[in-house]
Amino acid sequence: DDDGDAGAARDELATARAVCREMRQPDSGLEIVDHVVRFSESRSNTYARSFYGRDGVDWIMAKFHMAQRYEAVAMLQQFMSLRLVEHVLGHEVKSVYVDDKMNLYRFVAV
C-alpha cells in the first residue's frame, strides 16, 4: 500500500535526521571542524565543518552498539542517499599529500 510506503519513508527520514542532529551537537564526541587539505606544494582547499568518515562510522557504531563496521558504513551511506550528508573528499583524489583515510563528509541540511 502506497500510504504505508510513504509513511515508512517519512519515518526513516525523521529517524535519520534525528541521528544526524545528534551527531552535529558540539558535545557529541564527533569532531566537526574546518579541514585544510594540501593537494600540492601550492594548492590546498578548506572543507568547512567536515568530519572524517572513519570518525562518523566509529560514532555510529558506539551509539548503536554495533559489532560490525559495515552496519555503521551502511547507515552513513543511507544518510548520504537521504541527502543529509555529502561526501566532500575521498579516494578519487590522488596526491602524495592526501592520505587514503582522508574521506571527508559534511552535513547538508538536518
All heavy atoms as an XYZ file, in Angstrom:
884
protein
N       0.842     -1.191      0.000
C       0.000      0.000      0.000
C       0.873      1.235      0.000
O       1.842      1.324      0.733
C      -0.987     -0.157      1.149
C      -1.021      0.887      2.225
O       0.032      1.409      2.602
O      -2.122      1.132      2.715
N       0.553      2.197     -0.838
C       1.391      3.381     -1.053
C       1.481      4.268      0.176
O       2.525      4.840      0.458
C       0.873      4.206     -2.244
C       1.159      3.514     -3.568
O       2.013      2.606     -3.587
O       0.538      3.879     -4.579
N       0.379      4.388      0.918
C       0.405      5.215      2.127
C       1.369      4.646      3.152
O       2.099      5.388      3.803
C      -0.996      5.324      2.748
C      -1.911      6.216      1.914
O      -1.384      6.962      1.064
O      -3.135      6.153      2.124
N       1.381      3.337      3.273
C       2.302      2.681      4.204
C       3.743      2.885      3.801
O       4.599      3.155      4.644
N       4.024      2.792      2.495
C       5.383      3.017      1.996
C       5.821      4.456      2.248
O       6.947      4.705      2.672
C       5.463      2.718      0.492
C       5.319      1.232      0.180
O       5.439      0.413      1.120
O       5.088      0.904     -0.995
N       4.924      5.396      1.997
C       5.240      6.810      2.210
C       5.483      7.073      3.694
O       6.401      7.812      4.064
C       4.113      7.697      1.684
N       4.664      6.459      4.542
C       4.838      6.618      5.987
C       6.159      6.049      6.452
O       6.853      6.650      7.267
N       6.535      4.890      5.920
C       7.810      4.258      6.282
C       8.973      5.134      5.836
O       9.951      5.303      6.563
C       7.917      2.871      5.666
N       8.861      5.714      4.648
C       9.915      6.593      4.141
C      10.039      7.841      5.015
O      11.147      8.289      5.320
C       9.638      6.981      2.694
N       8.893      8.409      5.431
C       8.913      9.583      6.318
C       9.553      9.229      7.654
O      10.333      9.997      8.200
C       7.497     10.118      6.538
C       7.025     11.115      5.495
C       5.768     11.855      5.932
N       4.692     10.972      6.348
C       3.808     10.388      5.523
N       3.886     10.611      4.231
N       2.861      9.605      5.989
N       9.213      8.058      8.193
C       9.790      7.616      9.467
C      11.296      7.437      9.343
O      12.049      7.828     10.234
C       9.155      6.300      9.930
C       7.706      6.472     10.367
O       7.252      7.625     10.519
O       7.027      5.444     10.542
N      11.730      6.825      8.235
C      13.156      6.602      8.001
C      13.894      7.940      7.939
O      14.943      8.118      8.560
C      13.347      5.824      6.686
C      14.796      5.618      6.304
C      14.952      4.976      4.936
O      14.177      5.294      4.019
O      15.873      4.149      4.808
N      13.321      8.904      7.227
C      13.939     10.219      7.103
C      13.964     10.931      8.454
O      14.973     11.511      8.836
C      13.191     11.066      6.068
C      13.735     12.474      5.829
C      15.196     12.436      5.381
C      12.872     13.206      4.812
N      12.869     10.861      9.202
C      12.803     11.508     10.521
C      13.840     10.905     11.471
O      14.522     11.629     12.203
C      11.402     11.377     11.109
N      13.972      9.594     11.455
C      14.959      8.916     12.305
C      16.373      9.316     11.905
O      17.209      9.646     12.754
C      14.791      7.388     12.211
O      13.468      7.056     12.639
C      15.800      6.651     13.065
N      16.654      9.309     10.605
C      17.983      9.675     10.112
C      18.302     11.125     10.474
O      19.419     11.432     10.897
C      18.057      9.467      8.595
N      17.316     12.023     10.316
C      17.527     13.430     10.676
C      17.862     13.569     12.154
O      18.733     14.346     12.535
C      16.268     14.247     10.386
C      16.188     14.740      8.988
C      15.136     15.848      8.876
N      15.158     16.372      7.537
C      14.099     16.417      6.745
N      12.937     15.991      7.160
N      14.217     16.907      5.534
N      17.148     12.817     12.998
C      17.386     12.889     14.449
C      18.804     12.426     14.784
O      19.492     13.048     15.607
C      16.357     12.044     15.193
N      19.267     11.350     14.160
C      20.623     10.851     14.407
C      21.647     11.884     13.939
O      22.608     12.190     14.654
C      20.857      9.487     13.721
C      22.316      9.070     13.830
C      19.955      8.423     14.325
N      21.434     12.448     12.752
C      22.368     13.452     12.233
C      22.389     14.689     13.130
O      23.448     15.257     13.375
C      22.010     13.827     10.800
S      22.430     12.539      9.593
N      21.231     15.102     13.625
C      21.170     16.245     14.550
C      22.012     15.967     15.788
O      22.745     16.822     16.260
C      19.722     16.533     14.960
C      19.170     17.793     14.346
C      17.886     18.209     15.018
N      16.760     18.189     14.144
C      15.954     17.150     13.832
N      16.092     16.037     14.316
N      14.980     17.244     13.018
N      21.879     14.752     16.297
C      22.650     14.375     17.489
C      24.143     14.357     17.193
O      24.955     14.817     17.986
C      22.188     13.013     18.005
C      22.801     12.657     19.333
C      22.253     11.363     19.921
O      21.186     10.896     19.490
O      22.923     10.826     20.817
N      24.515     13.823     16.026
C      25.932     13.777     15.636
C      26.521     15.180     15.545
O      27.694     15.381     15.845
C      26.102     13.087     14.273
C      25.866     11.599     14.284
S      25.941     10.885     12.615
C      27.725     10.679     12.414
N      25.708     16.151     15.127
C      26.182     17.523     14.916
C      26.367     18.312     16.202
O      26.965     19.383     16.185
C      25.180     18.289     14.044
C      25.186     17.857     12.622
C      24.118     18.581     11.865
N      24.508     19.968     11.615
C      23.977     20.696     10.650
N      23.051     20.197      9.883
N      24.368     21.932     10.468
N      25.849     17.833     17.303
C      25.947     18.576     18.562
C      27.416     18.715     18.968
O      28.190     17.763     18.850
C      25.173     17.863     19.682
C      23.688     17.804     19.465
C      23.084     19.175     19.221
O      23.310     20.106     19.967
N      22.309     19.289     18.153
N      27.796     19.884     19.467
C      29.201     20.113     19.853
C      29.732     19.099     20.876
O      30.910     18.782     20.875
C      29.190     21.517     20.439
C      27.982     22.165     19.849
C      26.977     21.068     19.637
N      28.856     18.582     21.730
C      29.312     17.643     22.758
C      29.088     16.180     22.372
O      29.208     15.295     23.206
C      28.614     17.947     24.093
C      27.098     17.794     23.996
O      26.570     17.604     22.878
O      26.440     17.881     25.047
N      28.820     15.929     21.090
C      28.531     14.553     20.657
C      29.769     13.660     20.680
O      29.664     12.444     20.745
C      27.938     14.543     19.246
O      28.948     14.789     18.276
N      30.946     14.282     20.577
C      32.177     13.498     20.505
C      32.687     13.355     19.075
O      33.813     12.932     18.851
N      31.864     13.722     18.089
C      32.297     13.687     16.692
C      32.968     15.019     16.376
O      32.371     16.083     16.565
C      31.108     13.462     15.757
C      31.433     13.435     14.259
C      32.376     12.261     13.940
C      30.154     13.320     13.444
N      34.215     14.957     15.927
C      34.965     16.179     15.637
C      34.550     16.729     14.278
O      34.814     16.116     13.240
C      36.467     15.897     15.653
C      37.289     17.140     15.503
C      38.782     16.869     15.588
O      39.185     16.031     16.401
O      39.519     17.512     14.833
N      33.872     17.873     14.305
C      33.433     18.541     13.076
C      34.156     19.879     13.040
O      33.851     20.787     13.810
C      31.907     18.742     13.071
C      31.194     17.394     13.185
C      31.473     19.476     11.799
C      29.707     17.486     13.392
N      35.141     19.975     12.146
C      35.985     21.168     12.089
C      36.262     21.521     10.630
O      35.916     20.774      9.718
C      37.326     20.948     12.830
C      37.106     20.680     14.305
C      38.126     19.824     12.204
N      36.908     22.652     10.419
C      37.368     23.022      9.085
C      38.679     22.273      8.827
O      39.642     22.456      9.564
C      37.599     24.530      8.985
C      36.317     25.332      9.133
O      35.229     24.726      9.101
O      36.413     26.555      9.280
N      38.671     21.430      7.814
C      39.878     20.674      7.454
C      40.551     21.340      6.260
O      39.903     21.565      5.238
C      39.525     19.230      7.068
C      39.131     18.391      8.226
N      37.832     18.241      8.646
C      39.881     17.640      9.066
C      37.789     17.433      9.682
N      39.025     17.066      9.971
N      41.836     21.647      6.406
C      42.617     22.175      5.294
C      43.408     21.005      4.732
O      44.159     20.346      5.452
C      43.561     23.301      5.739
C      44.406     23.780      4.563
C      42.770     24.444      6.345
N      43.213     20.745      3.443
C      43.875     19.611      2.787
C      44.795     20.154      1.700
O      44.371     20.921      0.835
C      42.828     18.650      2.169
C      43.508     17.503      1.441
C      41.896     18.115      3.257
N      46.060     19.742      1.766
C      47.030     20.138      0.732
C      46.984     19.130     -0.400
O      46.997     17.925     -0.171
C      48.443     20.161      1.305
C      48.719     21.386      2.115
C      50.136     21.441      2.597
N      51.085     21.383      1.502
C      52.383     21.148      1.662
N      52.879     20.945      2.855
N      53.181     21.117      0.632
N      46.956     19.634     -1.626
C      46.983     18.765     -2.800
C      48.333     18.799     -3.499
O      48.685     17.894     -4.237
C      45.889     19.179     -3.788
C      44.515     18.976     -3.230
C      43.788     20.035     -2.743
C      43.963     17.707     -3.166
C      42.523     19.841     -2.217
C      42.707     17.505     -2.632
C      41.984     18.578     -2.156
N      49.081     19.872     -3.259
C      50.413     20.010     -3.847
C      51.157     21.057     -3.033
O      50.634     21.580     -2.053
C      50.305     20.449     -5.316
O      49.796     21.763     -5.392
N      52.358     21.387     -3.472
C      53.133     22.415     -2.782
C      52.371     23.735     -2.732
O      52.467     24.474     -1.764
C      54.472     22.642     -3.488
C      55.458     21.518     -3.312
C      55.960     21.406     -1.884
O      55.980     22.422     -1.159
O      56.332     20.295     -1.489
N      51.600     24.009     -3.794
C      50.982     25.330     -3.902
C      49.458     25.328     -3.805
O      48.844     26.383     -3.811
C      51.384     25.961     -5.239
O      50.966     25.116     -6.298
N      48.856     24.162     -3.723
C      47.393     24.132     -3.754
C      46.821     23.394     -2.553
O      47.242     22.301     -2.220
C      46.928     23.433     -5.039
C      45.443     23.594     -5.293
C      45.079     23.222     -6.706
N      44.713     21.821     -6.883
C      43.564     21.277     -6.487
N      42.672     21.993     -5.866
N      43.315     20.008     -6.707
N      45.856     24.039     -1.924
C      45.143     23.404     -0.823
C      43.681     23.845     -0.893
O      43.339     24.767     -1.626
C      45.757     23.764      0.522
O      45.580     25.135      0.779
N      42.856     23.168     -0.145
C      41.444     23.525     -0.093
C      40.969     23.347      1.340
O      41.455     22.475      2.054
C      40.636     22.639     -1.045
C      39.267     23.218     -1.345
O      38.945     24.333     -0.935
N      38.455     22.465     -2.058
N      40.017     24.165      1.738
C      39.435     24.048      3.074
C      38.039     23.457      2.941
O      37.232     23.944      2.143
C      39.354     25.422      3.766
O      40.672     25.945      3.879
C      38.734     25.293      5.156
N      37.791     22.413      3.700
C      36.479     21.772      3.727
C      35.838     22.154      5.059
O      36.162     21.598      6.110
C      36.619     20.260      3.569
C      37.189     19.913      2.214
C      38.554     19.768      2.023
C      36.353     19.796      1.119
C      39.073     19.482      0.774
C      36.859     19.519     -0.137
C      38.225     19.366     -0.309
O      38.730     19.096     -1.554
N      34.956     23.150      4.994
C      34.365     23.721      6.203
C      33.447     22.723      6.894
O      32.732     21.968      6.244
C      33.599     24.989      5.847
N      33.510     22.741      8.222
C      32.588     21.955      9.059
C      32.441     20.518      8.561
O      31.341     20.041      8.324
C      31.225     22.643      9.120
C      31.236     24.074      9.551
C      31.075     24.347     11.022
N      30.005     23.583     11.633
C      30.146     22.901     12.767
N      31.298     22.881     13.395
N      29.149     22.248     13.280
N      33.555     19.839      8.393
C      33.523     18.469      7.892
C      34.073     17.506      8.943
O      34.665     17.920      9.932
C      34.310     18.358      6.584
O      35.652     18.786      6.769
N      33.843     16.222      8.683
C      34.325     15.194      9.601
C      34.867     14.021      8.799
O      34.501     13.813      7.653
C      33.223     14.744     10.576
C      32.026     14.086      9.920
C      31.964     12.707      9.780
C      30.966     14.846      9.462
C      30.864     12.111      9.184
C      29.861     14.252      8.870
C      29.809     12.876      8.731
N      35.775     13.282      9.433
C      36.334     12.097      8.794
C      35.303     10.980      8.795
O      34.642     10.736      9.817
C      37.591     11.622      9.521
C      38.786     12.514      9.312
C      39.348     13.210     10.372
C      39.350     12.663      8.051
C      40.448     14.039     10.187
C      40.446     13.483      7.855
C      40.995     14.164      8.924
O      42.070     14.976      8.730
N      35.187     10.308      7.668
C      34.236      9.201      7.564
C      34.468      8.141      8.617
O      33.515      7.647      9.227
N      35.730      7.813      8.881
C      36.026      6.771      9.873
C      35.532      7.182     11.260
O      35.077      6.343     12.038
C      37.518      6.428      9.891
C      38.406      7.552     10.373
C      39.885      7.173     10.435
N      40.673      8.284     10.890
C      41.251      9.166     10.092
N      41.135      9.076      8.790
N      41.950     10.164     10.600
N      35.597      8.511     11.561
C      35.116      9.001     12.854
C      33.593      8.923     12.921
O      33.024      8.599     13.967
C      35.574     10.441     13.100
C      37.086     10.560     13.257
O      37.748      9.524     13.523
O      37.600     11.682     13.126
N      32.924      9.224     11.804
C      31.470      9.105     11.749
C      31.026      7.664     11.946
O      30.070      7.387     12.683
N      31.746      6.738     11.317
C      31.437      5.312     11.460
C      31.653      4.870     12.902
O      30.807      4.169     13.482
C      32.277      4.467     10.468
C      32.195      2.988     10.782
C      31.816      4.732      9.030
N      32.762      5.298     13.503
C      33.031      4.953     14.911
C      31.922      5.483     15.817
O      31.479      4.789     16.735
C      34.376      5.540     15.373
C      35.582      4.842     14.748
O      35.416      3.741     14.179
O      36.686      5.415     14.832
N      31.479      6.717     15.553
C      30.428      7.328     16.372
C      29.136      6.518     16.271
O      28.498      6.210     17.277
C      30.195      8.774     15.917
C      29.279      9.547     16.812
C      29.657     10.360     17.843
C      27.847      9.585     16.787
N      28.544     10.894     18.451
C      27.424     10.428     17.817
C      26.879      8.978     15.995
C      26.081     10.694     18.074
C      25.539      9.237     16.248
C      25.162     10.090     17.277
N      28.758      6.170     15.047
C      27.527      5.392     14.826
C      27.635      4.024     15.504
O      26.690      3.571     16.152
C      27.246      5.245     13.315
C      26.850      6.611     12.721
C      26.146      4.213     13.057
C      26.847      6.648     11.197
N      28.790      3.387     15.368
C      28.986      2.065     15.998
C      28.796      2.144     17.509
O      28.131      1.296     18.106
C      30.379      1.502     15.683
C      30.519      0.965     14.287
S      32.161      0.262     14.000
C      32.035     -1.244     14.968
N      29.387      3.176     18.123
C      29.287      3.326     19.576
C      27.852      3.648     19.993
O      27.327      3.061     20.941
C      30.240      4.420     20.058
N      27.212      4.546     19.254
C      25.860      4.992     19.591
C      24.858      3.831     19.552
O      24.001      3.700     20.414
C      25.427      6.090     18.613
C      23.969      6.465     18.652
C      23.629      7.255     19.882
C      22.156      7.636     19.887
N      21.759      8.197     21.153
N      24.984      2.986     18.537
C      24.010      1.910     18.332
C      24.547      0.541     18.741
O      23.933     -0.477     18.428
C      23.520      1.908     16.879
C      22.745      3.148     16.534
C      23.353      4.195     15.869
C      21.428      3.291     16.931
C      22.652      5.357     15.575
C      20.713      4.440     16.642
C      21.329      5.476     15.963
N      25.684      0.537     19.423
C      26.290     -0.703     19.932
C      26.413     -1.756     18.833
O      26.018     -2.910     19.008
C      25.484     -1.252     21.123
C      25.233     -0.224     22.174
N      26.224      0.226     23.017
C      24.125      0.490     22.485
C      25.724      1.159     23.820
N      24.456      1.337     23.524
N      26.952     -1.338     17.690
C      27.111     -2.238     16.545
C      28.420     -3.003     16.668
O      29.438     -2.442     17.056
C      27.108     -1.442     15.234
C      25.793     -0.776     14.938
S      25.928      0.252     13.443
C      24.218      0.705     13.195
N      28.388     -4.251     16.311
C      29.585     -5.081     16.375
C      30.372     -5.030     15.065
O      31.578     -5.279     15.051
C      29.201     -6.526     16.694
N      29.708     -4.713     13.981
C      30.340     -4.757     12.654
C      30.382     -3.372     12.020
O      29.368     -2.670     11.981
C      29.548     -5.702     11.730
C      29.393     -7.115     12.259
C      30.720     -7.844     12.334
O      31.603     -7.631     11.496
N      30.878     -8.697     13.321
N      31.553     -2.991     11.498
C      31.709     -1.678     10.850
C      30.772     -1.522      9.663
O      30.252     -0.434      9.418
C      33.158     -1.470     10.384
C      34.096     -1.130     11.506
C      35.447     -0.698     10.980
N      35.500      0.695     10.580
C      35.503      1.736     11.408
N      35.444      1.537     12.708
N      35.558      2.959     10.956
N      30.551     -2.607      8.914
C      29.740     -2.484      7.699
C      28.333     -1.989      8.014
O      27.700     -1.327      7.183
C      29.707     -3.795      6.898
C      28.847     -4.883      7.488
C      27.478     -4.927      7.233
C      29.396     -5.861      8.313
C      26.678     -5.923      7.772
C      28.598     -6.852      8.860
C      27.247     -6.879      8.584
O      26.461     -7.856      9.132
N      27.833     -2.286      9.218
C      26.496     -1.805      9.605
C      26.496     -0.280      9.719
O      25.570      0.391      9.257
C      26.073     -2.403     10.949
C      25.907     -3.903     10.950
C      25.661     -4.437     12.356
O      26.617     -4.459     13.163
O      24.509     -4.801     12.629
N      27.536      0.258     10.335
C      27.650      1.706     10.507
C      27.933      2.385      9.166
O      27.412      3.465      8.893
C      28.735      2.027     11.525
N      28.739      1.749      8.331
C      29.014      2.288      6.992
C      27.707      2.372      6.209
O      27.422      3.373      5.545
C      30.060      1.423      6.246
C      30.127      1.795      4.772
C      31.430      1.558      6.900
N      26.881      1.333      6.309
C      25.592      1.321      5.612
C      24.703      2.466      6.106
O      23.997      3.104      5.318
C      24.894     -0.023      5.798
N      24.755      2.755      7.400
C      23.943      3.846      7.940
C      24.436      5.187      7.402
O      23.627      6.042      7.005
C      23.965      3.835      9.469
C      23.012      4.848     10.071
S      22.909      4.754     11.880
C      21.716      3.432     12.055
N      25.752      5.379      7.353
C      26.299      6.617      6.802
C      25.916      6.744      5.328
O      25.550      7.829      4.857
C      27.817      6.655      6.985
C      28.526      7.958      6.636
C      27.983      9.135      7.437
C      30.021      7.831      6.844
N      25.955      5.644      4.592
C      25.544      5.657      3.184
C      24.058      6.018      3.052
O      23.665      6.734      2.131
C      25.838      4.316      2.519
C      27.320      4.100      2.304
C      27.660      2.693      1.849
O      26.930      1.738      2.105
N      28.786      2.561      1.167
N      23.261      5.533      3.988
C      21.835      5.870      3.990
C      21.663      7.380      4.179
O      20.854      8.010      3.502
C      21.108      5.115      5.102
C      19.644      5.513      5.232
C      19.015      5.067      6.546
O      19.703      4.908      7.555
N      17.715      4.859      6.528
N      22.440      7.970      5.093
C      22.372      9.414      5.312
C      22.724     10.169      4.029
O      22.144     11.207      3.725
C      23.303      9.858      6.445
C      22.971      9.282      7.794
C      23.912      9.295      8.806
C      21.729      8.727      8.059
C      23.626      8.780     10.058
C      21.429      8.198      9.309
C      22.374      8.232     10.308
N      23.676      9.636      3.264
C      24.049     10.270      2.004
C      22.917     10.134      0.981
O      22.592     11.099      0.286
C      25.350      9.673      1.469
C      26.532     10.100      2.302
S      28.180      9.565      1.795
C      27.982      8.539      0.418
N      22.303      8.967      0.915
C      21.224      8.782     -0.060
C      20.006      9.634      0.295
O      19.250     10.039     -0.589
C      20.839      7.308     -0.198
O      20.179      6.852      0.961
N      19.843      9.953      1.569
C      18.756     10.836      2.007
C      19.148     12.315      1.908
O      18.400     13.189      2.302
C      18.358     10.500      3.454
C      17.691      9.142      3.662
C      17.567      8.828      5.145
C      16.331      9.097      2.980
N      20.345     12.567      1.412
C      20.888     13.908      1.231
C      21.021     14.690      2.547
O      20.852     15.910      2.586
C      20.075     14.700      0.228
C      20.042     14.082     -1.157
C      19.435     14.981     -2.155
N      19.255     14.625     -3.525
C      19.789     13.660     -4.254
N      20.615     12.833     -3.716
N      19.515     13.483     -5.524
N      21.345     13.966      3.605
C      21.607     14.602      4.898
C      23.097     14.830      5.095
O      23.519     15.697      5.857
C      21.065     13.738      6.035
C      19.557     13.480      6.002
C      19.169     12.484      7.080
C      18.789     14.771      6.160
N      23.889     14.004      4.407
C      25.356     14.060      4.484
C      25.880     14.007      3.058
O      25.321     13.312      2.207
C      25.895     12.849      5.290
C      27.407     12.746      5.198
C      25.469     12.942      6.749
N      26.944     14.772      2.801
C      27.578     14.691      1.480
C      29.051     14.340      1.634
O      29.688     14.699      2.619
C      27.402     15.997      0.715
C      28.131     17.189      1.320
C      27.903     18.478      0.544
O      27.378     18.419     -0.577
O      28.266     19.537      1.083
N      29.555     13.642      0.636
C      30.953     13.238      0.578
C      31.703     14.379     -0.100
O      31.408     14.705     -1.238
C      31.035     11.958     -0.252
C      32.326     11.249     -0.138
N      32.714     10.303     -1.039
C      33.323     11.312      0.763
C      33.892      9.816     -0.705
N      34.276     10.419      0.387
N      32.640     15.019      0.593
C      33.319     16.175      0.010
C      34.750     15.899     -0.429
O      35.311     16.653     -1.207
C      33.273     17.403      0.951
C      31.854     17.899      1.101
C      33.881     17.114      2.307
N      35.341     14.832      0.059
C      36.703     14.472     -0.362
C      36.883     12.986     -0.129
O      36.559     12.476      0.939
C      37.756     15.237      0.451
C      39.214     14.880      0.158
C      39.623     15.397     -1.214
C      40.134     15.435      1.215
N      37.398     12.302     -1.136
C      37.560     10.865     -0.963
C      38.696     10.289     -1.761
O      39.609     10.998     -2.168
N      38.613      8.996     -1.989
C      39.692      8.243     -2.619
C      39.979      8.664     -4.052
O      40.992      8.300     -4.607
C      39.375      6.746     -2.595
C      39.319      6.189     -1.215
N      40.367      6.251     -0.343
C      38.329      5.578     -0.542
C      40.029      5.690      0.803
N      38.787      5.279      0.714
N      39.055      9.424     -4.659
C      39.290      9.843     -6.049
C      40.468     10.802     -6.151
O      41.025     11.000     -7.221
C      38.024     10.477     -6.637
C      37.663     11.848     -6.090
C      36.935     11.819     -4.740
O      36.643     10.724     -4.221
O      36.665     12.898     -4.208
N      40.880     11.400     -5.032
C      41.996     12.341     -5.034
C      43.294     11.554     -4.899
O      43.481     10.810     -3.958
C      41.859     13.340     -3.863
C      43.073     14.245     -3.807
C      40.584     14.132     -4.002
N      44.157     11.718     -5.884
C      45.449     11.028     -5.845
C      46.545     12.076     -5.684
O      46.788     12.881     -6.572
C      45.683     10.233     -7.139
C      44.689      9.112     -7.335
C      44.809      8.073     -6.237
C      43.764      6.996     -6.377
N      43.215      6.529     -5.131
N      47.144     12.103     -4.532
C      48.208     13.052     -4.247
C      49.042     12.491     -3.111
O      48.511     11.849     -2.214
C      47.613     14.399     -3.839
O      48.594     15.206     -3.232
N      50.326     12.746     -3.146
C      51.178     12.285     -2.057
C      50.802     12.985     -0.754
O      51.130     12.509      0.321
C      52.680     12.522     -2.348
C      53.129     11.669     -3.510
C      52.981     13.988     -2.598
N      50.093     14.095     -0.853
C      49.718     14.863      0.335
C      48.423     14.371      0.968
O      48.113     14.708      2.094
C      49.548     16.340     -0.011
C      50.835     16.988     -0.456
C      51.119     17.170     -1.804
C      51.776     17.410      0.473
C      52.301     17.767     -2.208
C      52.963     18.003      0.075
C      53.224     18.175     -1.271
O      54.385     18.751     -1.657
N      47.625     13.630      0.208
C      46.305     13.229      0.691
C      46.343     11.767      1.121
O      46.592     10.874      0.317
C      45.222     13.444     -0.396
C      43.858     12.995      0.100
C      45.169     14.912     -0.798
N      46.097     11.549      2.392
C      46.074     10.207      2.973
C      44.823      9.474      2.500
O      43.757     10.066      2.368
C      46.043     10.362      4.503
C      46.123      9.056      5.249
O      45.512      8.070      4.811
O      46.793      9.023      6.288
N      44.957      8.182      2.251
C      43.821      7.359      1.835
C      42.663      7.413      2.819
O      41.522      7.196      2.459
C      44.251      5.886      1.728
C      44.454      5.494      0.279
O      44.257      6.363     -0.586
O      44.796      4.337      0.039
N      42.979      7.668      4.082
C      41.944      7.646      5.109
C      41.256      9.013      5.254
O      40.430      9.205      6.112
C      42.543      7.211      6.442
C      43.023      5.773      6.393
C      43.655      5.364      7.703
C      44.146      3.941      7.678
N      45.138      3.663      6.644
N      41.600      9.948      4.396
C      41.048     11.302      4.476
C      39.704     11.425      3.779
O      39.510     12.327      2.967
C      42.003     12.300      3.835
C      43.042     12.838      4.730
S      43.882     14.140      3.814
C      44.875     14.826      5.096
N      38.785     10.545      4.022
C      37.449     10.698      3.464
C      36.703     11.698      4.316
O      36.435     11.453      5.479
C      36.703      9.359      3.484
C      37.116      8.487      2.330
O      37.025      8.892      1.191
N      37.580      7.292      2.635
N      36.397     12.843      3.734
C      35.710     13.896      4.483
C      34.247     13.976      4.072
O      33.914     13.861      2.898
C      36.377     15.252      4.239
C      37.773     15.423      4.823
C      38.351     16.779      4.424
C      37.750     15.306      6.340
N      33.409     14.197      5.068
C      31.964     14.302      4.870
C      31.485     15.566      5.554
O      32.122     16.089      6.467
C      31.242     13.097      5.482
C      31.581     11.804      4.803
C      32.748     11.122      5.105
C      30.747     11.280      3.827
C      33.083      9.944      4.468
C      31.060     10.100      3.183
C      32.226      9.435      3.505
O      32.547      8.267      2.862
N      30.324     16.040      5.121
C      29.733     17.239      5.698
C      28.221     17.018      5.801
O      27.627     16.418      4.925
C      30.040     18.412      4.784
C      29.424     19.714      5.159
C      29.698     20.820      4.142
N      31.124     21.025      3.934
C      31.680     21.179      2.732
N      30.966     21.144      1.640
N      32.980     21.383      2.641
N      27.635     17.579      6.857
C      26.180     17.542      6.978
C      25.605     18.578      6.040
O      26.122     19.684      5.936
C      25.742     17.822      8.423
C      26.112     16.707      9.358
C      27.211     16.824     10.189
C      25.386     15.540      9.372
C      27.568     15.789     11.029
C      25.735     14.486     10.222
C      26.830     14.623     11.044
N      24.544     18.217      5.339
C      23.957     19.111      4.363
C      22.860     19.943      5.017
O      23.003     21.133      5.221
C      23.387     18.325      3.158
C      22.738     19.257      2.157
C      24.482     17.506      2.503
N      21.764     19.316      5.359
C      20.641     20.017      5.996
C      19.944     19.019      6.877
O      19.534     17.959      6.413
C      19.683     20.540      4.941
N      19.873     19.319      8.143
C      19.246     18.356      9.061
C      18.140     19.066      9.823
O      18.315     20.172     10.257
C      20.290     17.772     10.044
C      19.652     16.727     10.915
C      21.455     17.196      9.297
